[in-house]
Amino acid sequence: CYIFCRGAACSPFLIFVKGGYNFIMDTGPHFGQQIKHLSIAFEQAINHSLATQGLTNAQSVFLGFISFNEKKGVAVHAKELAKHFKLKNSTVSGILQRLEKSGFIEFVPDENDHRLKRVILTQKAKEAHAYSFQIFDELEKKMLKGFTEDEANLFYLFLMRAADNIRVDYLSEIKRG
């Protein structure tokens, strides 16, 4: 999206280009739209980089959660992944099946409850996870290029506050509804 500027004065008109058509809106800046554009660009860059490892961003995030819990000695099962990421069991199952087929995870019986299967990382997954951390760090540095350390910290705080504002309003609406 672009802001029209004439000299020092900027018009509140924004141009959104979608499917080759221009949509002009005179309602001022749309922060949510910009955040979405940033998120999409970030995810596309991550997916492009992780494709060399045979991973997607979503799969890499699962590996990160599993790795974090393995380091703490906490067993991970599909239901914990579904709960943590707020996903349907079927979605989690599909991601885990693709990770298992690609050799990134294995399922082993839980020592405490043999009805459950723990999800554990393979060596291949541990190496890919280390690579994904490197990619995330490089992309964040690229995204924050030209920011001072104070600006980067403020940007983070503003994003967290905005997310909290949405969560609070959304959760209160759910409770009322």
C-alpha positions in Angstrom: 0.0 0.0 0.0 1.2 3.5 -0.7 0.5 7.0 0.7 0.2 9.8 -1.8 2.5 12.7 -1.0 2.6 16.1 -2.6 5.5 18.1 -1.4 5.5 18.1 2.4 1.7 17.3 2.6 0.6 13.7 2.6 -2.9 12.8 1.5 -4.9 10.3 3.6 -5.6 8.3 0.5 -4.1 4.8 0.4 -3.8 2.7 -2.7 -4.2 -1.1 -2.3 -3.2 -3.1 -5.3 -4.9 -6.4 -5.4 -5.3 -8.6 -8.5 -4.2 -5.8 -10.7 -6.9 -3.3 -9.5 -6.3 -0.2 -7.4 -8.7 0.4 -4.5 -8.5 3.9 -3.0 -9.5 4.3 0.6 -9.7 7.6 2.4 -9.9 6.3 5.9 -6.3 6.8 6.9 -3.5 4.3 7.6 -4.5 0.7 8.1 -2.1 -0.8 10.6 -3.7 -4.2 10.5 -3.2 -4.4 6.8 0.5 -3.5 7.1 1.0 -6.0 9.9 -0.6 -8.7 7.7 1.7 -7.7 4.7 4.7 -7.9 7.0 3.6 -11.3 8.3 3.0 -12.7 4.8 6.4 -11.4 3.5 8.2 -12.8 6.6 6.5 -16.2 6.2 7.2 -16.3 2.5 10.9 -15.6 3.1 11.0 -18.2 5.8 9.2 -20.8 3.7 11.6 -20.1 0.7 14.7 -20.5 2.9 13.4 -23.6 4.8 12.4 -25.4 1.5 16.1 -26.4 1.2 15.6 -28.4 4.4 12.3 -29.9 3.2 10.3 -27.8 5.8 7.6 -25.2 6.0 7.4 -22.5 8.6 4.5 -24.2 10.3 6.5 -27.5 10.5 9.6 -25.6 11.8 7.5 -24.0 14.6 6.3 -27.4 15.6 9.9 -28.7 15.7 10.8 -25.6 17.9 8.0 -26.4 20.4 9.0 -30.0 20.6 12.7 -29.1 21.0 12.0 -26.6 23.7 10.0 -29.2 25.7 12.5 -32.0 25.1 15.2 -29.8 26.6 13.1 -29.3 29.7 12.4 -33.1 29.9 8.7 -32.6 29.1 7.0 -35.2 26.9 5.1 -33.8 23.9 2.0 -35.5 22.5 -0.2 -34.4 19.6 -2.9 -33.1 22.0 -0.4 -30.6 23.6 0.5 -29.3 20.1 -3.1 -28.8 19.3 -3.8 -27.0 22.5 -0.7 -24.8 22.4 -1.1 -23.7 18.8 -4.9 -23.6 19.0 -5.3 -26.0 16.1 -7.7 -28.8 15.3 -6.4 -32.3 16.1 -6.8 -33.2 12.4 -4.5 -30.3 11.4 -1.9 -31.3 14.0 -2.2 -34.9 12.8 -1.5 -33.9 9.2 1.5 -31.8 10.1 2.9 -34.6 12.3 2.4 -37.3 9.6 4.3 -35.2 7.0 7.1 -34.6 9.5 7.3 -38.3 10.3 7.2 -39.2 6.6 10.1 -36.7 6.0 12.1 -38.2 8.8 12.0 -35.3 11.2 10.1 -36.9 14.0 9.3 -40.3 15.5 6.5 -41.6 17.7 7.4 -43.6 20.7 5.1 -45.0 23.5 4.9 -42.8 26.5 6.5 -44.3 29.5 3.7 -43.2 31.8 0.7 -44.0 29.6 1.2 -46.6 26.8 -2.0 -45.5 25.1 -0.2 -42.2 24.2 2.6 -41.7 21.8 5.3 -39.2 22.5 6.6 -37.1 19.6 10.4 -37.0 19.6 12.8 -35.2 17.2 15.3 -37.1 15.0 18.9 -35.9 14.5 17.7 -34.6 11.1 15.1 -32.4 12.9 17.6 -31.1 15.4 19.9 -30.0 12.5 17.0 -28.4 10.6 15.8 -26.6 13.7 19.2 -25.1 14.2 19.2 -23.9 10.6 15.7 -22.4 11.0 16.9 -20.4 14.0 19.6 -19.0 11.8 17.1 -18.1 9.2 14.8 -16.4 11.7 17.7 -14.4 13.1 18.8 -13.3 9.6 15.3 -12.3 8.6 14.7 -10.3 11.8 18.0 -8.4 11.3 16.9 -7.7 7.7 13.5 -6.5 8.9 15.0 -4.2 11.5 17.7 -2.8 9.2 18.0 0.9 9.8 16.3 0.7 13.3 18.2 1.8 16.3 18.2 -0.6 19.2 15.7 1.7 21.1 13.5 1.8 18.0 13.5 -2.0 17.6 12.6 -2.4 21.3 9.8 0.1 21.0 8.5 -1.6 17.8 8.4 -4.9 19.7 6.6 -3.3 22.7 4.1 -1.6 20.4 3.4 -4.9 18.6 2.9 -6.7 21.9 0.6 -4.0 23.2 -1.5 -4.0 20.0 -1.8 -7.8 20.2 -2.8 -7.6 23.9 -5.4 -4.9 23.0 -7.0 -7.2 20.4 -6.9 -10.3 22.7 -8.5 -8.4 25.6 -11.3 -7.0 23.4 -11.8 -10.3 21.6 -11.9 -12.4 24.7 -14.3 -10.0 26.4 -16.6 -10.3 23.4 -16.5 -14.0 23.5 -17.4 -14.1 27.2 -20.4 -11.7 26.5 -21.5 -13.6 23.4 
